[in-house]
Amino acid sequence: MRVRKAVITAAAPNQNTLPLQRLVDGSGEEKTALQLIVEETLSAGVEEICVVIQPGDEENYRRAAGGSLGNLHFVHQDRPLGYADAILKAETFCGDDAFLHLVGDHLYLSSMAKSCAAQLVEMAEQHACPVSAVQSTREHRLPYFGIVGGASVPRFDGLYDVRTVVEKPTPTLAEQSLITPGLRSGHYLGYFGMHVLTPAVLESLHEVVEDESLERPTLSDAAAKLPHRGKYLAYQLRGRRYNIGEQYGVLIAQLAIGLAGRDRDMLLTELVELLATREEPSASASTVASESSAGEAQ
């Protein structure tokens, strides 16, 4: 199995502008989040990339792509019918090929020389099956991710045979069905926002999209069917994902990228100075604020 195509989904309502955000990469060059995501896919040997967007967004995305525009194709999700439907918009582009899939609201930072996408593609090509990247995720983060449960694959560090997939489970459900041996207590395997998918996954996506009991089917809904149909693996990458759609998400992602790059010392100096000069609210100001709130409550 060779992975030479990629699909980036960026059509979700209220998240379509996230890939247009500007950041500074590790070398100090200003780039859009879209450019950083595209560079991540290209680092894994991908040659063609399909970006799923909302109608009317293509011109902005073309500008945001910069020098990577020649690698991109655009398809539109005309109606916001969910994550599963968005991936299926790229079905014609994918054909019968396996493909790398990334979400448009995540940035990735590897803790080794090989990129996160390259780590995942290498494992998927070796095992010739769908593989989802995962990261150890604390219980309080369960509402943000699809969570998988499974068993370790012998002789492969960080590789798991997936048995169960649940989208944004409650802590109770996670404790009952999604505990993975080897992880610390209160930690689960959460989706990383990066997958290698196959035509078999597209079949499952069609099934969940046609299921009238599911209002907005997700990739997790389709992935939950895969363990019953063949080999489906999850791989714990050496790296971290940063959701730029969360509160302070862009700021946290930018700090992580900057601290891993050439400007680390400068950023540390600035952070120390900010912390050293931060002023606590004065006692009088706190008292006034309390009295004001009490007055409003009356």
Summary of the structure (lengths in Angstrom):
residues: 298
radius of gyration: 21.0
end to end distance: 68.7
largest distance: 68.7
contacts: 957
relative contact order: 0.16
helix: 41%
strand: 26%
